Amino acid sequence: MFAIRRRTKILATLGPASDGALKMEELLSAGVDLFRVNFSHGDHAQHAARIAAAREAEKSFGRPVAILADLQGPKLRIGDLPGGQVDVRMSSELRLVAASSSNDPDIIPIPHPELVASLQLGDKLLIDDGKMMLHIVKVDGDSRIARPVAPGKLMSRKGIAAPGRPIPIPALTEKDIADGHFAIKQGVDYIALSFVQRAADVTMAREIFGAGIPIIAKIEKPAALDELEAIVAASDAVMVARGDLGVELSPEQVPIAQRRIVRTARAHGKPVIVATHMLESMIEALVPTRAEANDVATAVYQGSDAVMLSAESAVGRHPTAAVAIMDRIIRAIEADRDANPSFPVVSVTAPSTADACAAAATKLADDLDCPLVVFTRSGSSAQRVSATRPKQPIHALTPNLATARKLSLVWGVNADLELDEPRSFDDILDAVSRHEATNSVKRFVITAGYPYASDNSTDTIKVVERK
């Protein structure tokens, strides 16, 4: 029960390279803690099959595993161009119009009227992840005139970004709403909301999907950084989505943004995931670059709850190897005596009784050099203890399978299902004894809420010494 396991979790994206329960069980054995289903690709039948396979793998593996449904969000794209692509010269003067298609190579259709209307003189427009950059040189009624920074090709349906220009569009499209309701019916544990720009986007998602599903806000727009505190406060967890964030921010600003997002999430006691391009070269190669290993290490040193594999595990040639190497990197960093994710993070709110008890339990366990056991129904007690980043293992017991699954995202927490509802502290002690019967640990710190069959906040700590 109290074996020291890796603290930082691994989130792996499912796809053709990882399909099937046997392959998913192999990934779990290599180190995966939870799975991501990317609704930007595939249809509902494929997603349902992957979720069912993940549950089968979870059952065979014997440990609770969360599934995260990642919604596509309002991905902005250009429309259909004549012949599918247009050659852009330095002398080109392009007219941007609100339309779905164009037969004129000098007219670029953008099927997002809100985007065209928001563009102002001097704005820049990035197309195809920044491969083409246009500058707005004139506002002409409902259209905009743009010139390229360099020659190149524009192709139909490529993504568009307007750095620094908030776009007045909702964070949830009709597709996202349908996908989200479908994912919830399939029993996923988290919904990840793409292209969040304001806290109101998270509030809207809660109103649509209900309070029962935790919402992860993906920070991938510079506009979100302006409302970061409010977004984090409104969310259940956050993701540093560096792919799209790196399109609109200059390269040197991305690590600064990552550090700020991680620290803000930790100050709020919310789980934080660092995602995208972690081991990108392993889509093809058997080993990562040294820079990629260092990138994973940085996320661990910063105290992130989880790091994510995207294409590496979804479509890569070596998904199991990518997981195994990420596991090795994390373990090596966590074993480094200079690694200190428990560095002081100033809380943004006054500590509650539950926060103070979590901090006290951590201090006791660290001083006594013994494990922490958290009995929790909703998971909030275990999450509070995790937020203090104790040096000791955190073991969570819960009568709720959904809670055990959700805790697979949370730093340092190893969750087990305890089927019997406790009525007293003696019941909790009996549950702990059952789960660690084969363990030689003689002393541990237990923390829980009272009364024990309720969702009340953590307010009880007990040091137990066995003979």
Secondary structure, DSSP 8 states (H G I E B T S, - for coil): ------SSEEEEE-SGGG-SHHHHHHHHHHT--EEEEETTSS-HHHHHHHHHHHHHHHHHHTS--EEEEE------B--B-GGGEEEE-TT--EEEES-SB-SSTTEEE-S-HHHHHH--TT-EEEETTTTEEEEEEEEETTEEEEEESS-EEEETT-BEE-TT------S--HHHHHHHHHHHHTT-SEEEETT--SHHHHHHHHHHH-TTS-EEEEE-SHHHHHTHHHHHHHSSEEEEEHHHHHHHS-GGGHHHHHHHHHHHHHHTT--EEEESSSSGGGGT-SS--HHHHHHHHHHHHTT-SEEEESHHHHT-S-HHHHHHHHHHHHHHHHH-TT--TTS----SS---HHHHHHHHHHHHHHHHT--EEEE-SSSHHHHHHHHT--SS-EEEEES-HHHHHHGGGSTTEEEEE--S--SSHHHHHHHHHHHTTT----EEEEEEESSTTS---EEEEEEEE--
